[in-house]
């Protein structure tokens, strides 16, 4: 199985449990790895045979931007389920970063892996 990666996809979103986190969207950064079979796309050189990473990025941006989960864990789980269902990927690994969530730390993140590689 081959892998498509999207790293550092930045989206403004409401995510958090504190009142101040619920008022103003803040940056969330998403890293993705999705299983695919690149051989067919490589043979045909046609987007229709590939996992369209621009379409994946658009879905991620729209979903995350519209979400208002309290926990990063919930955001990660729901996003993984949506991407697996919409794009038919058997395996996904994603990491959701929440910069500035903990004073003194660059960011906090939750990484999950779903499906079979």
C-alpha positions in Angstrom: 0.0 0.0 0.0 1.2 3.5 -0.8 0.7 6.6 1.2 -0.5 10.2 0.5 0.7 12.7 3.1 -0.5 16.2 3.8 1.4 18.0 6.5 0.9 21.3 8.3 -2.6 22.0 7.0 -3.6 25.1 9.1 -7.3 25.8 9.8 -9.0 28.3 12.1 -11.4 26.5 14.4 -13.2 26.5 17.8 -11.9 23.7 19.9 -11.5 23.6 23.6 -13.3 23.3 26.9 -12.6 26.7 28.4 -14.9 29.7 27.9 -12.2 31.8 26.2 -11.5 28.9 23.8 -15.1 28.8 22.8 -15.3 32.5 21.7 -12.6 33.0 19.1 -11.4 30.6 16.4 -7.7 29.7 16.8 -5.3 27.8 14.6 -5.4 24.0 14.4 -2.8 22.2 12.4 -3.6 18.8 10.8 -1.1 16.2 9.5 -2.5 13.3 7.5 -1.3 10.0 6.1 -3.8 8.1 3.9 -3.4 4.7 2.3 -3.8 4.4 -1.4 -2.7 2.4 -4.4 -0.7 4.8 -6.5 0.1 2.3 -9.2 -3.1 2.8 -11.2 -2.7 6.6 -11.1 1.0 6.3 -12.0 0.0 4.1 -15.0 -2.8 6.3 -16.3 -1.4 9.7 -15.2 -5.1 10.6 -14.5 -6.4 12.4 -11.5 -9.5 10.2 -11.5 -7.3 7.2 -10.6 -5.6 9.0 -7.8 -6.4 9.9 -4.2 -7.1 13.6 -4.9 -5.1 15.3 -2.1 -6.5 18.8 -3.0 -10.0 17.4 -2.4 -8.9 15.8 0.8 -7.4 19.1 2.0 -10.6 20.9 1.1 -12.8 18.5 3.1 -10.4 18.8 6.1 -10.5 22.6 6.0 -14.3 22.7 5.7 -14.9 20.1 8.4 -12.4 21.4 10.9 -13.4 25.0 10.3 -17.1 24.3 10.9 -16.5 22.0 13.9 -16.9 23.2 17.5 -15.7 20.2 19.5 -14.5 20.5 23.0 -11.7 17.9 22.7 -9.0 17.5 20.2 -9.5 13.8 20.5 -13.1 14.1 19.3 -12.1 16.3 16.4 -9.4 13.7 15.4 -11.8 10.8 15.6 -14.7 12.4 13.7 -12.3 13.7 11.0 -10.7 10.3 10.5 -14.1 8.7 10.1 -15.3 11.3 7.6 -12.2 11.0 5.5 -12.2 7.2 5.5 -15.9 7.1 4.5 -15.7 9.9 1.9 -12.5 8.8 0.2 -12.7 5.1 0.7 -9.3 4.8 2.4 -8.6 1.6 4.3 -6.1 3.2 6.7 -5.5 6.7 8.0 -3.1 8.3 10.5 -3.8 11.8 11.5 -2.4 14.2 14.0 -4.2 17.3 15.2 -2.0 20.0 16.7 -3.4 22.8 18.9 -0.6 25.5 19.1 -0.5 27.5 22.3 -2.8 25.2 24.2 -0.3 24.8 27.1 1.8 27.7 28.3 5.5 27.2 27.5 4.8 24.4 24.9 4.9 24.9 21.2 1.8 22.9 20.8 -0.3 19.9 22.0 -1.3 17.2 19.6 -3.4 14.0 19.4 -2.4 11.4 16.9 -4.7 8.5 15.9 -4.5 5.7 13.4 -7.6 3.9 12.1 -8.1 1.0 9.8 -5.7 -1.6 8.5 -2.6 -0.6 6.5 
